[in-house]
Amino acid sequence: MFQHRALRGLSSAVPVRVSMDRTLRVKVIDSCGMTCTFCHNEGTPVSTDNRAHRPGSFATTGRSGRVSIYLATNGARFVSAPVFPDDSFRTALTQLRDALDLNEIHLTGGEPTLHPRLPQLVALARDTGYAVSVTSNGENGAKVLPGCAQAGLDHVNFSVFGTTPEELAQVQNARLRTRPLAARKIEALEESIRLSMELGVGARANIVIPGRGHVHRVHRLLEKYSPQLSVRILTSLADGDASLDAIDLLLDELDAQPQEVKLIAGTSSFRVSYRLPDGRPLVVKHIRPLRLPQTCAGCRFNNDIDCEEGYYGVRLYRDPKGTFHVGVCIQRMDLCLPVEEFVGSDVCAEIRKLREQDFHDLTA
């Protein structure tokens, strides 16, 4: 098995489960009502700030106050446009499903709950053979989640950027850095979480811990919500060991006992599940140094410092002309290919081979 700090010291009695990555991330909308300073925006430029800009001259900042942190160096060649529940979307999903044997979709943004036809997107994806989840900050969930639940939404990954208005305001750019606005955003998130659990949609709270000063946020989150809310801790890639130190401290304070290691062949993401003394589960999500053997070999970011995400999986985008593009790295958006070209490409074959080899290595 690969070496990672999170696995050191775990008892051999802790079971290891290996699965294969069969997921697709789909950016369904670029709009968002937050201006988080660390947003990668799925690698694409902020659309509202770049409608008049051409590739090579995309603006990294604009009137919206939003950012796309890799834009200055990732070679993005298009802005993203909303995805619609039409035949072109169905065709793209079918092509990728068949080419990579995919069975799960994560709808992302921007903020997906701002998409006026999100329930129809969920229904179409389900009809095409995918289980469907949404990653959301919850700002518009109260309006669209009932329809999404009816359409067959499996779960929502709620991104928690602050457990108090002060915390949320601290990570917003100046335009939205006010306590009253942050308070309204948190109220909307809380209502979305409550509604998800009421509707029977799986609710997960994702919270990033950059350092020890953020450990109290997780304690507050656990105290605030019932065990129905699954809490997942994410490491901060930009903060390295400081983030891992903070997670170690948190696990010690919670007296969390490891229950399972979940390795996912074909993606850099892996998880360690813990159980708290009261029986509540807690999951910590980590990144391992997985790369595409040929595609990543000559990349200027292919080192332990610059490559922050590794090979995480495939992403689908739609540009303003209606063309769907497949991406394999948010730090290298110049690698994106139109779907029709991607499914017959060496990169697609490389991804299939990597998954199989990685599965073999992890289970050996």
ROKOL-710908 format. One record per residue (C-alpha): residue number from 1; residue in one letter; z, y, x. Coordinates in pm, 1 decimal. Layout:
BEGIN
+-----+---+----------+----------+----------+
|   k | r |       up |    north |     east |
+-----+---+----------+----------+----------+
| NUM | A |        Z |        Y |        X |
...
+-----+---+----------+----------+----------+
//
This chain:
BEGIN
+-----+---+----------+----------+----------+
|   k | r |       up |    north |     east |
+-----+---+----------+----------+----------+
|   1 | M |      0.0 |      0.0 |      0.0 |
|   2 | F |    -60.3 |    357.7 |    113.0 |
|   3 | Q |    229.5 |    552.2 |    262.5 |
|   4 | H |    384.5 |    834.3 |     61.3 |
|   5 | R |    722.8 |    997.2 |     75.2 |
|   6 | A |    788.4 |    928.0 |   -294.2 |
|   7 | L |    766.2 |    552.8 |   -229.6 |
|   8 | R |   1006.4 |    540.0 |     63.0 |
|   9 | G |   1334.2 |    370.4 |     -5.9 |
|  10 | L |   1226.4 |    226.7 |   -340.0 |
|  11 | S |   1363.5 |   -122.6 |   -394.3 |
|  12 | S |   1114.4 |   -407.9 |   -384.3 |
|  13 | A |   1247.0 |   -491.3 |   -730.4 |
|  14 | V |   1078.7 |   -181.5 |   -873.0 |
|  15 | P |    755.6 |   -310.7 |  -1030.7 |
|  16 | V |    419.7 |   -169.8 |   -926.0 |
|  17 | R |    147.0 |   -151.9 |  -1190.3 |
|  18 | V |   -212.9 |    -89.0 |  -1090.6 |
|  19 | S |   -479.2 |     27.7 |  -1333.8 |
|  20 | M |   -826.4 |    176.5 |  -1290.5 |
|  21 | D |   -914.7 |    537.0 |  -1365.5 |
|  22 | R |  -1148.3 |    557.3 |  -1665.7 |
|  23 | T |  -1082.3 |    917.3 |  -1769.1 |
|  24 | L |  -1303.4 |   1221.7 |  -1812.4 |
|  25 | R |  -1181.1 |   1581.5 |  -1817.5 |
|  26 | V |  -1389.5 |   1807.8 |  -2043.8 |
|  27 | K |  -1360.4 |   2184.6 |  -2026.0 |
|  28 | V |  -1417.7 |   2277.2 |  -2390.8 |
|  29 | I |  -1351.4 |   2651.5 |  -2369.4 |
|  30 | D |  -1279.8 |   2915.1 |  -2104.6 |
|  31 | S |  -1073.1 |   3154.3 |  -2318.5 |
|  32 | C |   -699.9 |   3174.8 |  -2251.7 |
|  33 | G |   -422.4 |   3408.2 |  -2359.1 |
|  34 | M |   -229.7 |   3378.6 |  -2033.9 |
|  35 | T |   -293.5 |   3514.4 |  -1684.8 |
|  36 | C |   -114.3 |   3261.7 |  -1464.0 |
|  37 | T |   -138.7 |   3359.2 |  -1098.2 |
|  38 | F |   -198.8 |   2999.5 |   -984.5 |
|  39 | C |   -472.5 |   2901.1 |  -1234.1 |
|  40 | H |   -767.4 |   2703.0 |  -1094.5 |
|  41 | N |   -952.7 |   2732.5 |  -1429.7 |
|  42 | E |  -1107.9 |   2388.9 |  -1366.9 |
|  43 | G |  -1301.3 |   2546.2 |  -1078.3 |
|  44 | T |  -1521.9 |   2777.0 |  -1285.4 |
|  45 | P |  -1527.1 |   3159.9 |  -1289.1 |
|  46 | V |  -1342.2 |   3340.1 |  -1567.7 |
|  47 | S |  -1626.3 |   3372.9 |  -1815.8 |
|  48 | T |  -1526.9 |   3701.6 |  -1978.4 |
|  49 | D |  -1519.9 |   3873.7 |  -1636.6 |
|  50 | N |  -1851.7 |   3731.0 |  -1518.0 |
|  51 | R |  -2099.4 |   3745.8 |  -1805.5 |
|  52 | A |  -2316.0 |   3996.1 |  -1615.1 |
|  53 | H |  -2273.1 |   3833.3 |  -1273.7 |
|  54 | R |  -2509.4 |   3589.9 |  -1106.1 |
|  55 | P |  -2414.1 |   3292.3 |   -885.5 |
|  56 | G |  -2308.3 |   3415.5 |   -544.4 |
|  57 | S |  -2165.8 |   3736.5 |   -688.5 |
|  58 | F |  -1902.2 |   3602.5 |   -927.5 |
|  59 | A |  -1594.2 |   3823.7 |   -947.3 |
|  60 | T |  -1258.9 |   3667.5 |   -856.2 |
|  61 | T |  -1071.7 |   3927.2 |  -1064.2 |
|  62 | G |  -1157.7 |   4140.7 |  -1363.8 |
|  63 | R |  -1033.9 |   4321.5 |  -1672.5 |
|  64 | S |   -889.2 |   4003.4 |  -1822.8 |
|  65 | G |   -629.5 |   3974.7 |  -1546.0 |
|  66 | R |   -707.4 |   3603.7 |  -1515.1 |
|  67 | V |   -793.7 |   3420.7 |  -1193.9 |
|  68 | S |   -973.4 |   3111.5 |  -1069.3 |
|  69 | I |   -802.5 |   3051.6 |   -735.8 |
|  70 | Y |  -1079.8 |   2851.0 |   -565.8 |
|  71 | L |  -1369.8 |   3069.9 |   -677.2 |
|  72 | A |  -1407.2 |   3263.8 |   -353.3 |
|  73 | T |  -1490.0 |   2949.1 |   -156.4 |
|  74 | N |  -1591.2 |   2673.8 |   -401.4 |
|  75 | G |  -1958.7 |   2763.3 |   -444.7 |
|  76 | A |  -1951.2 |   2775.3 |   -826.0 |
|  77 | R |  -2303.5 |   2818.6 |   -964.0 |
|  78 | F |  -2237.4 |   2871.7 |  -1335.4 |
|  79 | V |  -1983.5 |   3009.0 |  -1579.4 |
|  80 | S |  -1862.9 |   2771.7 |  -1845.5 |
|  81 | A |  -1949.3 |   2808.4 |  -2213.2 |
|  82 | P |  -1778.8 |   2652.5 |  -2516.3 |
|  83 | V |  -1856.7 |   2289.7 |  -2594.1 |
|  84 | F |  -1964.8 |   2220.1 |  -2952.0 |
|  85 | P |  -1928.2 |   1897.9 |  -3153.5 |
|  86 | D |  -2303.0 |   1835.5 |  -3165.5 |
|  87 | D |  -2554.8 |   1573.0 |  -3061.2 |
|  88 | S |  -2588.8 |   1711.1 |  -2708.2 |
|  89 | F |  -2215.4 |   1665.4 |  -2649.2 |
|  90 | R |  -2225.9 |   1316.3 |  -2799.8 |
|  91 | T |  -2517.3 |   1225.8 |  -2570.9 |
|  92 | A |  -2334.2 |   1351.2 |  -2261.1 |
|  93 | L |  -2021.1 |   1154.6 |  -2351.3 |
|  94 | T |  -2223.6 |    841.8 |  -2418.1 |
|  95 | Q |  -2412.8 |    867.6 |  -2089.2 |
|  96 | L |  -2093.9 |    909.1 |  -1886.4 |
|  97 | R |  -1910.6 |    640.1 |  -2081.8 |
|  98 | D |  -2183.1 |    389.8 |  -2005.2 |
|  99 | A |  -2236.3 |    497.4 |  -1643.1 |
| 100 | L |  -1867.8 |    486.8 |  -1542.5 |
| 101 | D |  -1711.5 |    264.2 |  -1809.7 |
| 102 | L |  -1492.6 |    549.9 |  -1932.7 |
| 103 | N |  -1254.3 |    520.2 |  -2226.7 |
| 104 | E |  -1030.1 |    829.6 |  -2225.7 |
| 105 | I |  -1092.9 |   1204.4 |  -2247.9 |
| 106 | H |   -866.9 |   1494.4 |  -2157.0 |
| 107 | L |   -979.2 |   1816.5 |  -2326.2 |
| 108 | T |   -897.8 |   2118.3 |  -2110.1 |
| 109 | G |   -981.4 |   2486.8 |  -2076.4 |
| 110 | G |   -897.9 |   2769.6 |  -2057.9 |
| 111 | E |   -677.0 |   2692.5 |  -2354.0 |
| 112 | P |   -825.2 |   2423.2 |  -2580.0 |
| 113 | T |   -621.6 |   2520.6 |  -2888.3 |
| 114 | L |   -819.5 |   2848.1 |  -2899.3 |
| 115 | H |  -1135.9 |   2649.2 |  -2971.2 |
| 116 | P |  -1206.8 |   2697.1 |  -3344.5 |
| 117 | R |  -1360.7 |   2348.7 |  -3377.1 |
| 118 | L |  -1115.7 |   2149.6 |  -3166.7 |
| 119 | P |  -1047.1 |   1891.4 |  -3442.5 |
| 120 | Q |  -1420.6 |   1821.4 |  -3468.6 |
| 121 | L |  -1440.8 |   1774.7 |  -3090.3 |
| 122 | V |  -1154.1 |   1525.4 |  -3109.2 |
| 123 | A |  -1325.0 |   1338.2 |  -3392.9 |
| 124 | L |  -1658.5 |   1321.3 |  -3209.0 |
| 125 | A |  -1495.8 |   1194.0 |  -2888.8 |
| 126 | R |  -1305.0 |    930.5 |  -3084.2 |
| 127 | D |  -1623.9 |    826.7 |  -3259.0 |
| 128 | T |  -1792.3 |    787.2 |  -2919.4 |
| 129 | G |  -1526.8 |    538.4 |  -2808.7 |
| 130 | Y |  -1271.0 |    751.9 |  -2626.8 |
| 131 | A |   -897.7 |    795.3 |  -2666.9 |
| 132 | V |   -837.2 |   1172.6 |  -2670.6 |
| 133 | S |   -565.7 |   1396.5 |  -2528.7 |
| 134 | V |   -538.2 |   1773.3 |  -2490.3 |
| 135 | T |   -381.0 |   1980.6 |  -2213.6 |
| 136 | S |   -235.1 |   2295.4 |  -2368.2 |
| 137 | N |      3.1 |   2585.8 |  -2317.9 |
| 138 | G |     65.7 |   2565.9 |  -2693.6 |
| 139 | E |    -27.7 |   2923.7 |  -2778.6 |
| 140 | N |   -240.5 |   2831.5 |  -3081.0 |
| 141 | G |   -123.8 |   2479.0 |  -3152.3 |
| 142 | A |     33.0 |   2552.8 |  -3488.8 |
| 143 | K |   -313.3 |   2633.7 |  -3631.4 |
| 144 | V |   -519.4 |   2346.0 |  -3494.9 |
| 145 | L |   -286.5 |   2052.8 |  -3421.0 |
| 146 | P |   -265.5 |   1927.3 |  -3782.9 |
| 147 | G |   -643.6 |   1893.1 |  -3793.6 |
| 148 | C |   -647.2 |   1733.3 |  -3447.6 |
| 149 | A |   -384.5 |   1480.8 |  -3552.9 |
| 150 | Q |   -590.7 |   1390.4 |  -3856.9 |
| 151 | A |   -896.1 |   1350.1 |  -3632.9 |
| 152 | G |   -712.4 |   1095.8 |  -3416.3 |
| 153 | L |   -562.0 |   1295.1 |  -3128.2 |
| 154 | D |   -351.3 |   1062.8 |  -2914.9 |
| 155 | H |   -124.5 |   1305.9 |  -2730.5 |
| 156 | V |    -81.7 |   1660.6 |  -2600.7 |
| 157 | N |     16.9 |   1746.7 |  -2244.7 |
| 158 | F |    204.4 |   2075.5 |  -2281.8 |
| 159 | S |    202.9 |   2285.9 |  -1965.8 |
| 160 | V |    541.9 |   2456.7 |  -1933.0 |
| 161 | F |    510.3 |   2757.6 |  -1702.3 |
| 162 | G |    852.4 |   2899.9 |  -1784.5 |
| 163 | T |   1155.2 |   2797.2 |  -1988.8 |
| 164 | T |   1262.8 |   3158.4 |  -2046.2 |
| 165 | P |   1058.7 |   3477.8 |  -2104.4 |
| 166 | E |   1165.5 |   3604.1 |  -1761.9 |
| 167 | E |   1037.6 |   3290.2 |  -1588.0 |
| 168 | L |    705.7 |   3296.3 |  -1770.6 |
| 169 | A |    652.4 |   3667.7 |  -1705.4 |
| 170 | Q |    707.5 |   3614.1 |  -1331.9 |
| 171 | V |    399.9 |   3391.6 |  -1299.3 |
| 172 | Q |    167.9 |   3618.7 |  -1499.5 |
| 173 | N |    -60.2 |   3881.6 |  -1352.7 |
| 174 | A |     30.7 |   4244.9 |  -1420.9 |
| 175 | R |   -168.1 |   4282.9 |  -1742.9 |
| 176 | L |     50.9 |   4032.3 |  -1931.2 |
| 177 | R |    369.8 |   4053.8 |  -1728.1 |
| 178 | T |    599.4 |   4169.6 |  -2007.1 |
| 179 | R |    907.0 |   4002.1 |  -2147.8 |
| 180 | P |    820.6 |   4052.9 |  -2519.1 |
| 181 | L |    477.5 |   3893.8 |  -2476.7 |
| 182 | A |    622.4 |   3606.6 |  -2272.5 |
| 183 | A |    883.4 |   3551.2 |  -2544.4 |
| 184 | R |    608.9 |   3519.1 |  -2807.5 |
| 185 | K |    419.3 |   3271.5 |  -2588.9 |
| 186 | I |    729.4 |   3055.7 |  -2549.5 |
| 187 | E |    796.6 |   3066.7 |  -2924.3 |
| 188 | A |    439.5 |   2948.5 |  -2986.1 |
| 189 | L |    483.2 |   2667.3 |  -2732.8 |
| 190 | E |    808.6 |   2554.7 |  -2893.0 |
| 191 | E |    648.1 |   2551.5 |  -3236.6 |
| 192 | S |    353.3 |   2348.9 |  -3104.6 |
| 193 | I |    585.4 |   2092.7 |  -2945.0 |
| 194 | R |    790.1 |   2065.4 |  -3263.5 |
| 195 | L |    478.6 |   2026.2 |  -3475.2 |
| 196 | S |    329.5 |   1759.6 |  -3246.2 |
| 197 | M |    639.6 |   1543.9 |  -3275.9 |
| 198 | E |    648.6 |   1599.1 |  -3651.9 |
| 199 | L |    283.5 |   1491.2 |  -3680.5 |
| 200 | G |    342.1 |   1180.5 |  -3471.9 |
| 201 | V |    121.1 |   1301.3 |  -3187.2 |
| 202 | G |    260.5 |   1208.7 |  -2847.9 |
| 203 | A |    412.2 |   1517.3 |  -2682.8 |
| 204 | R |    448.5 |   1546.8 |  -2306.6 |
| 205 | A |    584.3 |   1843.9 |  -2115.0 |
| 206 | N |    433.4 |   1899.8 |  -1769.8 |
| 207 | I |    638.7 |   2121.4 |  -1541.7 |
| 208 | V |    562.6 |   2205.6 |  -1177.8 |
| 209 | I |    848.6 |   2241.8 |   -929.3 |
| 210 | P |    749.4 |   2457.3 |   -628.3 |
| 211 | G |   1097.9 |   2460.2 |   -470.7 |
| 212 | R |   1471.8 |   2417.8 |   -521.4 |
| 213 | G |   1497.9 |   2744.2 |   -711.6 |
| 214 | H |   1305.5 |   2584.7 |   -998.7 |
| 215 | V |   1518.0 |   2271.4 |  -1044.2 |
| 216 | H |   1728.0 |   2436.4 |  -1314.8 |
| 217 | R |   1415.4 |   2474.3 |  -1530.0 |
| 218 | V |   1391.5 |   2097.9 |  -1570.4 |
| 219 | H |   1760.3 |   2070.7 |  -1660.3 |
| 220 | R |   1706.1 |   2336.7 |  -1926.5 |
| 221 | L |   1396.7 |   2159.3 |  -2057.9 |
| 222 | L |   1583.2 |   1829.7 |  -2092.6 |
| 223 | E |   1873.3 |   2000.6 |  -2268.4 |
| 224 | K |   1645.8 |   2188.6 |  -2506.7 |
| 225 | Y |   1425.3 |   1910.1 |  -2638.0 |
| 226 | S |   1495.9 |   1569.3 |  -2785.0 |
| 227 | P |   1407.2 |   1246.7 |  -2598.5 |
| 228 | Q |   1094.0 |   1232.1 |  -2816.3 |
| 229 | L |    944.9 |   1480.1 |  -2568.9 |
| 230 | S |    828.1 |   1300.7 |  -2256.8 |
| 231 | V |    893.3 |   1515.8 |  -1947.9 |
| 232 | R |    663.4 |   1487.2 |  -1647.2 |
| 233 | I |    741.4 |   1658.3 |  -1315.0 |
| 234 | L |    444.0 |   1769.7 |  -1106.6 |
| 235 | T |    456.2 |   1848.6 |   -738.6 |
| 236 | S |    327.6 |   2185.2 |   -623.2 |
| 237 | L |     48.4 |   2106.2 |   -377.9 |
| 238 | A |     62.7 |   2453.2 |   -228.7 |
| 239 | D |    434.0 |   2416.6 |   -147.5 |
| 240 | G |    424.1 |   2072.9 |     15.5 |
| 241 | D |    757.7 |   1945.2 |    143.2 |
| 242 | A |    950.3 |   2224.6 |    -29.4 |
| 243 | S |    832.4 |   2087.7 |   -364.1 |
| 244 | L |    912.2 |   1728.4 |   -266.2 |
| 245 | D |   1258.3 |   1833.6 |   -144.8 |
| 246 | A |   1323.3 |   1999.0 |   -480.0 |
| 247 | I |   1217.1 |   1686.7 |   -669.3 |
| 248 | D |   1447.5 |   1473.0 |   -455.8 |
| 249 | L |   1732.0 |   1711.2 |   -539.8 |
| 250 | L |   1650.1 |   1697.6 |   -910.7 |
| 251 | L |   1639.7 |   1318.5 |   -918.9 |
| 252 | D |   1972.6 |   1304.0 |   -738.3 |
| 253 | E |   2136.4 |   1552.8 |   -975.0 |
| 254 | L |   2006.7 |   1360.5 |  -1276.4 |
| 255 | D |   2106.2 |   1022.8 |  -1127.9 |
| 256 | A |   1753.3 |    908.6 |  -1210.8 |
| 257 | Q |   1682.8 |    541.3 |  -1143.8 |
| 258 | P |   1326.7 |    429.7 |  -1055.8 |
| 259 | Q |   1172.2 |    196.5 |  -1311.7 |
| 260 | E |    804.5 |    160.9 |  -1220.9 |
| 261 | V |    533.2 |    281.9 |   -985.8 |
| 262 | K |    197.5 |    335.4 |  -1157.0 |
| 263 | L |    -98.5 |    343.4 |   -921.3 |
| 264 | I |   -438.7 |    442.4 |  -1061.7 |
| 265 | A |   -732.1 |    311.9 |   -862.2 |
| 266 | G |  -1010.4 |    565.0 |   -823.0 |
| 267 | T |   -802.3 |    881.4 |   -851.2 |
| 268 | S |   -564.4 |   1066.1 |   -619.6 |
| 269 | S |   -299.3 |   1082.8 |   -891.3 |
| 270 | F |    -12.0 |    833.7 |   -911.6 |
| 271 | R |    322.6 |    831.3 |  -1093.1 |
| 272 | V |    676.7 |    707.6 |  -1050.9 |
| 273 | S |    876.4 |    649.4 |  -1370.9 |
| 274 | Y |   1254.7 |    696.0 |  -1380.1 |
| 275 | R |   1525.8 |    643.1 |  -1636.9 |
| 276 | L |   1819.7 |    879.9 |  -1683.7 |
| 277 | P |   2174.3 |    760.7 |  -1757.6 |
| 278 | D |   2129.6 |    837.0 |  -2129.4 |
| 279 | G |   1817.9 |    617.6 |  -2137.3 |
| 280 | R |   1568.6 |    902.2 |  -2140.7 |
| 281 | P |   1251.3 |    846.2 |  -1936.1 |
| 282 | L |   1128.8 |   1089.8 |  -1671.8 |
| 283 | V |    797.0 |   1072.4 |  -1486.3 |
| 284 | V |    710.9 |   1231.9 |  -1150.6 |
| 285 | K |    342.0 |   1277.1 |  -1077.6 |
| 286 | H |    220.8 |   1282.9 |   -716.9 |
| 287 | I |   -106.9 |   1317.4 |   -527.4 |
| 288 | R |   -220.0 |   1071.8 |   -259.4 |
| 289 | P |   -496.3 |   1141.2 |     -3.4 |
| 290 | L |   -790.6 |    968.9 |   -175.2 |
| 291 | R |  -1143.3 |   1080.8 |    -86.8 |
| 292 | L |  -1498.3 |    985.9 |   -179.6 |
| 293 | P |  -1615.3 |    808.8 |    138.0 |
| 294 | Q |  -1960.2 |    969.6 |    167.8 |
| 295 | T |  -1936.6 |   1284.7 |    -42.3 |
| 296 | C |  -1611.3 |   1404.2 |    115.2 |
| 297 | A |  -1685.2 |   1290.8 |    471.4 |
| 298 | G |  -1849.8 |   1609.5 |    594.7 |
| 299 | C |  -1664.7 |   1854.9 |    371.3 |
| 300 | R |  -1504.9 |   2152.0 |    546.7 |
| 301 | F |  -1193.8 |   2103.6 |    331.9 |
| 302 | N |  -1153.0 |   1737.1 |    423.2 |
| 303 | N |   -820.6 |   1761.9 |    605.1 |
| 304 | D |   -451.0 |   1736.7 |    518.7 |
| 305 | I |   -414.2 |   2112.8 |    472.5 |
| 306 | D |   -721.7 |   2243.8 |    290.8 |
| 307 | C |   -796.5 |   1956.0 |     50.9 |
| 308 | E |   -530.2 |   2008.1 |   -213.0 |
| 309 | E |   -633.5 |   1766.3 |   -486.9 |
| 310 | G |   -837.4 |   1493.8 |   -315.8 |
| 311 | Y |  -1070.8 |   1301.3 |   -541.4 |
| 312 | Y |   -904.8 |   1343.9 |   -882.3 |
| 313 | G |  -1183.8 |   1222.6 |  -1111.5 |
| 314 | V |  -1491.0 |   1348.6 |  -1298.3 |
| 315 | R |  -1508.3 |   1668.1 |  -1500.5 |
| 316 | L |  -1762.5 |   1779.0 |  -1760.3 |
| 317 | Y |  -1872.6 |   2139.1 |  -1819.9 |
| 318 | R |  -2128.6 |   2315.9 |  -2039.5 |
| 319 | D |  -2309.5 |   2625.5 |  -1915.5 |
| 320 | P |  -2439.6 |   2915.5 |  -2133.3 |
| 321 | K |  -2788.0 |   2757.7 |  -2149.8 |
| 322 | G |  -2643.9 |   2440.6 |  -2301.4 |
| 323 | T |  -2674.0 |   2219.8 |  -1992.1 |
| 324 | F |  -2387.1 |   1979.7 |  -1927.3 |
| 325 | H |  -2272.2 |   1948.1 |  -1566.1 |
| 326 | V |  -2054.9 |   1684.6 |  -1398.4 |
| 327 | G |  -1816.8 |   1792.3 |  -1124.4 |
| 328 | V |  -1618.4 |   1582.6 |   -877.5 |
| 329 | C |  -1408.5 |   1853.1 |   -707.0 |
| 330 | I |  -1279.1 |   2192.8 |   -817.8 |
| 331 | Q |  -1282.0 |   2310.4 |   -454.8 |
| 332 | R |  -1651.4 |   2213.9 |   -424.1 |
| 333 | M |  -1820.1 |   2323.1 |   -745.6 |
| 334 | D |  -2150.4 |   2329.5 |   -556.1 |
| 335 | L |  -2142.9 |   1948.4 |   -588.9 |
| 336 | C |  -2188.2 |   1968.6 |   -968.2 |
| 337 | L |  -2492.6 |   1792.4 |  -1112.2 |
| 338 | P |  -2651.2 |   1794.3 |  -1459.1 |
| 339 | V |  -2542.4 |   1483.7 |  -1652.1 |
| 340 | E |  -2891.6 |   1329.2 |  -1657.1 |
| 341 | E |  -2915.2 |   1364.2 |  -1279.7 |
| 342 | F |  -2556.8 |   1256.1 |  -1212.6 |
| 343 | V |  -2568.3 |    921.4 |  -1394.7 |
| 344 | G |  -2848.1 |    798.5 |  -1168.3 |
| 345 | S |  -2716.9 |    957.4 |   -850.1 |
| 346 | D |  -2561.5 |    816.0 |   -535.4 |
| 347 | V |  -2240.8 |   1003.4 |   -625.4 |
| 348 | C |  -2204.9 |    812.9 |   -951.9 |
| 349 | A |  -2257.4 |    483.0 |   -770.0 |
| 350 | E |  -2009.5 |    595.3 |   -502.8 |
| 351 | I |  -1743.3 |    661.0 |   -766.8 |
| 352 | R |  -1787.6 |    313.9 |   -917.8 |
| 353 | K |  -1765.0 |    153.6 |   -574.5 |
| 354 | L |  -1459.4 |    360.6 |   -477.9 |
| 355 | R |  -1273.2 |    253.8 |   -792.1 |
| 356 | E |  -1341.9 |   -113.3 |   -727.3 |
| 357 | Q |  -1251.4 |    -95.0 |   -358.4 |
| 358 | D |   -939.1 |    108.6 |   -426.8 |
| 359 | F |   -829.0 |   -136.5 |   -695.7 |
| 360 | H |   -877.3 |   -422.3 |   -449.7 |
| 361 | D |   -680.0 |   -240.2 |   -178.8 |
| 362 | L |   -393.0 |   -146.0 |   -409.9 |
| 363 | T |   -356.6 |   -495.3 |   -550.0 |
| 364 | A |   -402.8 |   -681.4 |   -220.5 |
+-----+---+----------+----------+----------+
//
